[in-house]
Amino acid sequence: MPDELLRLPFPMLLLQPLIENAVKHGIEPKRGGGSVALRAWQDGQRLWLEVADSGIGLTPQPSGTGFGLDNVRQRLNAHYGQAARLQLNANASGGATATLEIPL
């Protein structure tokens, strides 16, 4: 993460559920394990954060309750309203990526 982004205000523990999901639902069930990568960048007045894993990918029948993702969406809405969003996508090479987009 670039140093200048570390100084930006950001809601405490907002990434924690995304990292936890990557490990619990992506890496842990994958034979041989995998990796989790965090990435952040600024594009104009937007901050982008990604949590990408090389795990088993998105499954049609989710194994969790969705509470963690709902919590992140609710917190984004409380802090930024409709100006922020969370996307969850399958990676072409396997695994999944959760992307946060928030205004600066």
C-alpha positions as a Markdown table, in Angstrom:
| # | Residue | x | y | z |
|---|---|---|---|---|
| 1 | Met | 0.0 | 0.0 | 0.0 |
| 2 | Pro | 1.5 | 3.4 | -0.9 |
| 3 | Asp | 2.5 | 5.4 | 2.2 |
| 4 | Glu | 0.2 | 8.4 | 1.2 |
| 5 | Leu | -2.8 | 6.1 | 1.4 |
| 6 | Leu | -2.0 | 5.0 | 4.9 |
| 7 | Arg | -2.7 | 8.5 | 6.2 |
| 8 | Leu | -6.2 | 8.7 | 4.7 |
| 9 | Pro | -9.2 | 8.3 | 7.1 |
| 10 | Phe | -10.7 | 4.9 | 6.9 |
| 11 | Pro | -13.4 | 3.1 | 9.1 |
| 12 | Met | -11.7 | 0.9 | 11.6 |
| 13 | Leu | -11.8 | -2.9 | 10.9 |
| 14 | Leu | -13.7 | -2.5 | 7.6 |
| 15 | Leu | -11.3 | -4.8 | 5.8 |
| 16 | Gln | -11.2 | -7.4 | 8.5 |
| 17 | Pro | -14.4 | -9.3 | 7.5 |
| 18 | Leu | -13.2 | -9.4 | 3.8 |
| 19 | Ile | -9.8 | -10.9 | 4.8 |
| 20 | Glu | -11.5 | -13.3 | 7.2 |
| 21 | Asn | -13.9 | -14.5 | 4.4 |
| 22 | Ala | -10.9 | -14.9 | 2.0 |
| 23 | Val | -9.2 | -17.2 | 4.4 |
| 24 | Lys | -12.2 | -19.1 | 5.8 |
| 25 | His | -14.2 | -19.6 | 2.6 |
| 26 | Gly | -11.4 | -19.4 | 0.0 |
| 27 | Ile | -8.1 | -20.6 | 1.3 |
| 28 | Glu | -9.0 | -22.9 | 4.2 |
| 29 | Pro | -11.2 | -25.4 | 2.1 |
| 30 | Lys | -8.7 | -25.5 | -0.8 |
| 31 | Arg | -6.4 | -28.5 | -0.8 |
| 32 | Gly | -2.8 | -27.1 | -0.6 |
| 33 | Gly | -3.9 | -23.7 | 0.6 |
| 34 | Gly | -3.4 | -20.5 | -1.2 |
| 35 | Ser | -2.7 | -16.8 | -0.7 |
| 36 | Val | -4.5 | -13.6 | 0.1 |
| 37 | Ala | -3.3 | -10.3 | -1.4 |
| 38 | Leu | -4.3 | -6.8 | -0.3 |
| 39 | Arg | -4.0 | -3.9 | -2.8 |
| 40 | Ala | -5.0 | -0.2 | -2.5 |
| 41 | Trp | -4.9 | 2.7 | -4.9 |
| 42 | Gln | -6.3 | 6.1 | -5.5 |
| 43 | Asp | -8.1 | 7.2 | -8.6 |
| 44 | Gly | -9.0 | 10.9 | -8.5 |
| 45 | Gln | -11.3 | 11.3 | -5.5 |
| 46 | Arg | -11.9 | 7.6 | -5.1 |
| 47 | Leu | -10.0 | 5.1 | -2.9 |
| 48 | Trp | -10.0 | 1.5 | -4.1 |
| 49 | Leu | -9.1 | -1.5 | -1.9 |
| 50 | Glu | -9.0 | -5.1 | -3.0 |
| 51 | Val | -8.8 | -8.4 | -1.0 |
| 52 | Ala | -8.0 | -11.1 | -3.5 |
| 53 | Asp | -7.5 | -14.8 | -2.7 |
| 54 | Ser | -6.4 | -17.8 | -4.8 |
| 55 | Gly | -8.8 | -20.1 | -3.0 |
| 56 | Ile | -11.7 | -22.3 | -4.2 |
| 57 | Gly | -13.6 | -19.4 | -5.7 |
| 58 | Leu | -17.2 | -18.4 | -5.4 |
| 59 | Thr | -19.6 | -21.2 | -4.9 |
| 60 | Pro | -23.2 | -21.4 | -6.0 |
| 61 | Gln | -24.2 | -22.5 | -2.4 |
| 62 | Pro | -22.4 | -20.1 | 0.0 |
| 63 | Ser | -21.1 | -21.9 | 3.1 |
| 64 | Gly | -21.6 | -18.9 | 5.4 |
| 65 | Thr | -24.4 | -16.7 | 6.6 |
| 66 | Gly | -23.4 | -13.6 | 4.6 |
| 67 | Phe | -23.3 | -11.6 | 7.9 |
| 68 | Gly | -19.7 | -10.3 | 7.3 |
| 69 | Leu | -20.5 | -9.0 | 3.8 |
| 70 | Asp | -23.8 | -7.5 | 5.0 |
| 71 | Asn | -21.9 | -5.8 | 7.9 |
| 72 | Val | -19.4 | -4.3 | 5.5 |
| 73 | Arg | -22.2 | -3.0 | 3.2 |
| 74 | Gln | -24.1 | -1.5 | 6.2 |
| 75 | Arg | -21.0 | 0.2 | 7.5 |
| 76 | Leu | -20.2 | 1.6 | 4.0 |
| 77 | Asn | -23.7 | 2.9 | 3.8 |
| 78 | Ala | -23.5 | 4.5 | 7.2 |
| 79 | His | -20.2 | 6.2 | 6.5 |
| 80 | Tyr | -20.6 | 7.1 | 2.8 |
| 81 | Gly | -24.2 | 6.6 | 1.7 |
| 82 | Gln | -24.6 | 5.6 | -1.9 |
| 83 | Ala | -21.1 | 7.0 | -2.7 |
| 84 | Ala | -19.4 | 3.7 | -1.7 |
| 85 | Arg | -19.7 | 0.2 | -2.9 |
| 86 | Leu | -18.5 | -3.4 | -2.4 |
| 87 | Gln | -18.2 | -5.8 | -5.2 |
| 88 | Leu | -17.4 | -9.5 | -5.1 |
| 89 | Asn | -16.1 | -11.2 | -8.2 |
| 90 | Ala | -14.6 | -14.6 | -9.2 |
| 91 | Asn | -11.0 | -14.5 | -10.4 |
| 92 | Ala | -10.3 | -15.9 | -13.9 |
| 93 | Ser | -7.5 | -18.0 | -12.4 |
| 94 | Gly | -9.5 | -19.2 | -9.4 |
| 95 | Gly | -10.3 | -17.6 | -6.1 |
| 96 | Ala | -12.3 | -14.4 | -5.5 |
| 97 | Thr | -11.8 | -10.7 | -5.1 |
| 98 | Ala | -13.7 | -8.3 | -2.9 |
| 99 | Thr | -13.3 | -4.7 | -4.0 |
| 100 | Leu | -14.2 | -1.6 | -2.0 |
| 101 | Glu | -14.7 | 1.8 | -3.7 |
| 102 | Ile | -15.0 | 4.7 | -1.3 |
| 103 | Pro | -15.0 | 8.5 | -1.8 |
| 104 | Leu | -12.2 | 10.6 | -0.5 |
